[in-house]
Amino acid sequence: MKICELGNRKGQYFSFDAIVGLLIFIISVGILITYWYNIQQIIQTQDASTRVVALRISDMLFTQGQPSNWNTLTSIDNVKMIGLMTNGTIDPLKINKLSDFMTSDANETKLKMKTSGYDFQVILSGGYNTEIGDPPTCNTTVTTFTRIAPLNISTTPPSPPTAVDVTVRVWVCP
């Protein structure tokens, strides 16, 4: 009487089968780890570049712009750099002009703001609440950079400046 027939070998395997199964498992885990690492690198790179753009826009807004009276110009073509400051405070006339430029020609305004293809929004809150630019239209990560600045709401009669938060939001839609 035979204990084990060739056709009936339950629970038995060759070591070659185990090696092939283990090899497939290790390759699968290796591919998964590589994919996960690459996705993390892409997200970190995008986040770092939006931080740089947000800081650049914020720095630019805290200048007078060039020319310093750019808010009196009728076309954005003659503006070299957009800044919101006049005599050390944020100028409401420049805020309104930047809002007008974003409404009339958002793409040219983004070029003047050197956004490198990113979308942006400027939000002033505190004593003067306004939003310049549209909020994100896609599900993406938004980088936010906030600074505090003095704002002179009224020049006649002269009033002390009010502190406002100037928030720059930057994102890119895929």
LUMTORLUM-493352 format. One record per residue (C-alpha): z negated, y, x. Coordinates in steps of 0.05 Angstrom, whole numbers, plus 32768, in hexadecimal, padded with zeros to 4 digits. Layout:
<sites>
ZYX;...
</sites>
This chain:
<sites>
800080008000;80158044801B;7FE3807D8016;801580B6801E;805D80B3800A;808F80E58023;809E81027FDF;8055810A7FCA;803181367FFF;800281627FD7;7FD981947FFE;7FFB81868040;802681B78067;804481BD80AB;802881F180DA;806E821080DB;806682248090;80248247809F;8042826C80DA;807E828580B1;8050829B8078;802182C080A8;805C82E180CA;807882FA8088;803383158075;8029833980B8;806F835980B4;80628370806D;801F83908080;804083B180BD;807783CF8092;804383E8805F;801984098096;8056842A80B6;806E84448072;802884608062;8022848280A6;806784A2809F;805784BD8059;801684DB8073;803B84FD80AC;806F851B807C;80378536804F;80118554808A;8050857480A7;806285938064;801B85AC805A;801985CB80A0;805B85EF8096;8046860C8052;800686258073;802F864980A8;805C86698073;8020867E8048;7FFF869F8084;804086C28098;804A86DD8051;800186F4804E;800687168092;80468739807C;80278752803B;7FEE87728062;801E87A28085;804087E1806C;808387C0806D;80C287DA808D;80D5880F807D;808F88238068;80AA88438028;80D288068014;80B7880A7FCE;80E188497FC2;812288257FD3;814E880D7F9A;816A87CF7FBD;814787987FE4;818287978014;816687D58038;812087B68040;811287958083;80CB877D8075;80A0877E8036;80588795803C;802787AC8007;7FFA87DA8030;7FFB88278031;7FC5884D8058;7F99880F805F;7F9987FB8015;7FC887D37FE9;7FF988007FC5;800387F07F7B;8049880E7F7E;805C87DB7FB4;803F87A37F8A;806B87B97F4F;80A887BF7F7B;809E87797F99;8097875E7F52;80D887827F3F;80FC87657F7C;80E3871E7F6C;80FB87257F24;813F87437F35;8151871C7F75;811F86E67F86;814B86C57FBB;815687047FE3;810C87157FDD;80FA86D17FF8;812986DD8033;810787208041;80C386FD803D;80DC86C98070;80C5868E8045;80F3865C8067;810A863E8025;80C486388007;80B286557FC4;807786857FC0;804C86AC7F91;801D86E77F9E;7FE086EF7F71;7FB3872B7F71;7F7187237F4E;7F32874B7F49;7F3A87947F36;7F86878D7F2E;7FA0874C7F10;7FEA873C7F19;801787027F2D;8056870C7F54;808786D27F51;808786947F26;8055865B7F2C;806D86177F45;809E85F37F17;809585AF7F36;805C857F7F45;804E858F7F8E;801985A47FBF;800C85EF7FBE;7FEF86117FFC;7FC2864D7FEB;7FAC8684801A;7F7D86BB8000;7F6886FD8020;7F4087388007;7F5E877E800B;7F4E87C37FF1;7F7887DD7FB8;7F7D88267FA3;7F8E88227F59;7F8E886D7F4E;7F9F88A57F7E;7F9488DD7F4B;7F5A88E97F49;7F4A88C47F89;7F1F88877F7D;7EFD88577FAD;7F2688197FBB;7F1987D97F96;7F1587967FBA;7F4A87657FA1;7F5B871E7FB4;7FA287167FCD;7FB686CD7FC5;7FF786B17FE1;800E866E7FC5;804586477FE9;806786067FD5;80A985E17FD9;80C785B97FA0;80E885797FB7;
</sites>
